């Protein structure tokens, strides 16, 4: 892998919570900081496209993500995305050929102790380097085909689509 392109869209992985207001906002992308702290041995470039909860990502946003990735020459792409509509975005990206694209996120913000963010990012980095061209989701320690997975909101995890 000559370089990893990282596209950020927001989601829980980048959320900041304010206890006094019981509110949150999507903050700066955390993945660059995480990778730098871990001392990764590859080059990466972060393009922050938006800071949205994935429930607020619409078709125009998905097209922007697709067009941004398609316009880059980088073959390996990692996307941080909110988990609620990650599958829908992955399906839109399936029209991109010749690239390995892996979407990941977190069920708890990266700023929280015990967050799954670092683990999911690590799985996604391994997947993007080793899988053939296509679109994948890396969550809960597994690599998923977007056509065969769904988020189980009640169990707060990804599982095979019924």
C-alpha positions as CSV (number, residue, x, y, z in Angstrom):
1,X,0.0,0.0,0.0
2,X,1.7,3.2,-1.2
3,X,-0.7,5.5,0.7
4,X,-4.0,5.2,2.5
5,X,-6.7,7.8,1.7
6,X,-9.0,8.4,4.7
7,X,-12.3,10.1,4.1
8,X,-14.2,11.2,7.2
9,X,-17.9,11.9,7.4
10,X,-18.5,12.3,11.1
11,X,-20.6,9.8,13.2
12,X,-20.2,8.6,16.7
13,X,-16.5,8.0,16.3
14,X,-15.9,11.8,16.2
15,X,-18.6,12.9,18.7
16,X,-18.0,15.2,21.6
17,X,-20.5,15.0,24.5
18,X,-21.3,17.8,26.8
19,X,-22.5,16.5,30.2
20,X,-24.0,19.8,31.3
21,X,-26.3,20.0,28.3
22,X,-26.8,16.2,27.7
23,X,-26.0,17.1,24.1
24,X,-23.3,16.3,21.5
25,X,-21.8,17.6,18.4
26,X,-19.6,15.9,15.8
27,X,-16.0,17.2,16.4
28,X,-12.8,17.1,14.5
29,X,-11.9,13.7,12.8
30,X,-10.1,11.5,15.3
31,X,-8.5,9.0,13.0
32,X,-5.4,11.0,12.1
33,X,-4.6,11.5,15.7
34,X,-5.2,7.8,16.5
35,X,-2.9,6.6,13.7
36,X,-0.2,9.1,14.6
37,X,-0.3,8.1,18.3
38,X,0.0,4.4,17.2
39,X,3.0,5.2,15.0
40,X,1.7,3.4,11.9
41,X,4.3,2.5,9.3
42,X,2.4,3.8,6.2
43,X,1.5,7.2,4.7
44,X,-2.0,8.4,5.0
45,X,-4.0,11.5,3.9
46,X,-7.2,12.6,5.6
47,X,-10.0,14.3,3.7
48,X,-12.7,15.5,6.0
49,X,-15.8,15.8,3.9
50,X,-18.5,16.4,6.5
51,X,-19.3,16.2,10.2
52,X,-22.7,14.6,10.3
53,X,-24.5,12.0,12.4
54,X,-25.1,9.3,9.9
55,X,-28.9,9.6,10.4
56,X,-28.5,13.0,8.7
57,X,-26.5,11.8,5.7
58,X,-28.6,11.9,2.6
59,X,-28.3,10.8,-1.0
60,X,-26.5,14.0,-2.0
61,X,-24.0,13.4,0.8
62,X,-23.4,9.9,-0.4
63,X,-22.8,11.1,-4.0
64,X,-20.3,13.6,-2.6
65,X,-18.4,10.8,-0.9
66,X,-18.5,8.6,-4.0
67,X,-17.4,11.5,-6.3
68,X,-14.6,12.5,-3.9
69,X,-13.2,8.9,-3.7
70,X,-13.6,8.3,-7.5
71,X,-11.6,11.5,-8.2
72,X,-8.6,10.4,-6.1
73,X,-5.9,8.2,-7.6
74,X,-5.3,6.4,-4.4
75,X,-6.3,2.7,-4.6
76,X,-6.8,2.0,-0.8
77,X,-9.5,4.0,0.9
78,X,-10.7,3.9,4.5
79,X,-13.9,5.8,5.4
80,X,-15.0,6.7,9.0
81,X,-18.8,6.9,9.0
82,X,-21.6,6.8,11.5
83,X,-23.0,3.3,12.0
84,X,-26.7,3.9,11.5
85,X,-26.5,4.5,7.7
86,X,-23.0,3.0,7.0
87,X,-24.5,0.1,5.0
88,X,-26.5,2.5,2.7
89,X,-23.3,4.5,1.9
90,X,-21.3,1.4,1.3
91,X,-23.9,0.2,-1.3
92,X,-23.6,3.6,-3.2
93,X,-19.8,3.2,-3.3
94,X,-20.1,-0.2,-4.9
95,X,-20.1,1.5,-8.3
96,X,-16.5,2.5,-7.9
97,X,-14.1,0.1,-9.6
98,X,-10.4,-0.7,-9.0
99,X,-10.3,0.5,-5.4
100,X,-10.4,-1.3,-2.1
101,X,-12.8,0.7,0.2
102,X,-13.4,-0.1,3.8
103,X,-15.9,1.7,6.0
104,X,-15.7,1.7,9.7
105,X,-16.9,3.6,12.7
106,X,-17.5,3.3,16.4
107,X,-20.4,2.5,18.7
108,X,-18.8,4.8,21.3
109,X,-16.8,8.0,20.6
110,X,-13.1,7.7,20.1
111,X,-12.5,10.2,23.0
112,X,-14.2,7.8,25.4
113,X,-12.2,5.3,27.4
114,X,-13.0,1.8,26.2
115,X,-14.2,3.0,22.8
116,X,-14.3,0.4,20.0
117,X,-12.8,3.1,17.7
118,X,-9.2,2.0,17.8
119,X,-10.0,-1.7,17.4
120,X,-12.3,-1.0,14.4
121,X,-9.8,1.3,12.8
122,X,-7.1,-1.4,13.2
123,X,-9.4,-4.0,11.6
124,X,-10.2,-1.6,8.8
125,X,-6.5,-0.8,8.1
126,X,-5.7,-4.5,7.9
127,X,-8.7,-5.2,5.7
128,X,-8.0,-2.4,3.2
129,X,-4.4,-3.7,2.7
130,X,-5.3,-7.3,2.2
131,X,-8.7,-7.5,0.5
132,X,-9.2,-7.4,-3.3
133,X,-10.9,-4.3,-4.9
134,X,-14.4,-3.9,-3.6
135,X,-16.4,-2.3,-0.8
136,X,-16.4,-3.7,2.8
137,X,-17.5,-2.8,6.3
138,X,-15.2,-3.4,9.2
139,X,-17.1,-3.5,12.5
140,X,-17.2,-5.7,15.6
141,X,-14.0,-7.6,14.7
142,X,-15.4,-8.8,11.4
143,X,-15.3,-7.8,7.7
144,X,-18.7,-7.6,6.2
145,X,-20.1,-7.5,2.6
146,X,-22.5,-4.5,2.6
147,X,-25.0,-6.5,0.7
148,X,-25.2,-9.1,3.5
149,X,-25.1,-7.1,6.7
150,X,-27.3,-4.9,8.8
151,X,-27.0,-3.0,12.0
152,X,-29.0,-4.5,14.9
153,X,-29.9,-1.3,16.7
154,X,-31.3,-3.1,19.8
155,X,-28.1,-5.2,20.2
156,X,-25.9,-2.3,19.1
157,X,-23.8,-4.5,16.7
158,X,-23.6,-5.5,13.1
159,X,-24.9,-9.0,12.1
160,X,-25.8,-10.9,8.9
161,X,-28.8,-9.5,7.1
162,X,-31.8,-11.8,7.4
